[in-house]
C-alpha cells in the first residue's frame, strides 16, 4: 500500500485566518493603495459604500472601516503572482500618495509596500513555503516584547487549542501559531518600543468554538459577546502569572457562522480595457486546488 504522512494534513483549531481589520481615514486613498497599487479586488457584495471597504485577497480580506487610522504592529504577508506587474502598479500610484506614509521597498523574495498610514504588507510570489496559496494572506507577523513568545505559544496551545511552536527566525525568538491551511500568526520578539494597541483586529474561525470560549470566560478574558456565532478577546496572557503578554483583538467565529467559507471574487489585476479578451474575466486563481 502507498504510504503517506497523514499528519501533514492536520490543522489546529484555527481553521482560517479570514480578515485583518484596520480603520482608514480616507477611502479614496485606501482604494488607490489596495485596488490600484496592490491589485486586490473590492468585495462587490458587502460593505460597498463609502464608510467601509472589504478588500479580497484570495480567500481572505482586509477590512477597512472609516475612522482614525489603525496600524498592525508588525506586517502582513500577501501572496500574489507577478512581481513586475505589482511594482509597475505601485510605481503608478506614487504621485497620488505623495505626502503619505506610502513607500515601496524591494527585497530578494518580497516587495514591502507600506500603506498611506503605515501598515506594511510584504508581497511574495507563490511558492512552496505558502503551500496551496497562490493569492491570499498567509500570515500576520506581530512585534512582541522580549521574553513573551513561550507564554504566547502556550496560550494558543492550551486556550485556543491550535498548534503553536517557538523557534528562532533570523535573530529573533518567535512563536508560530497555526491559523489555517498554509496560514500562521507569527509573534516576533523585538526590543524596539511598540505603540500602544490601537484596536485593530484579526478574524479567525475555530472548529472547537466553545472550548476556548469557556477557558477564556473562566479567566475573564472575553471582551465582547458579539452574537451566537462570534465572540472576541484581546489579551494574550501568561497562564501562570496572568500577566498580559500582548494585545490583539481576535474576532472569533464558529464554522457555523453564515459567512464561513463565503466565495470571494478575485480579478486578474493585469486585465485592462486594452487587453480584455471577450468571453472571460480571467479571474485570478487563489489556490492550486481550483
Ligand atoms: Fe472583523
Boltz pocket constraint, residues with backbone or C-beta under 6 A from the ligand:
constraints:
  - pocket:
      binder: B
      contacts: [[A, 19], [A, 21], [A, 63], [A, 201], [A, 202], [A, 203], [A, 251]]
      max_distance: 6.0
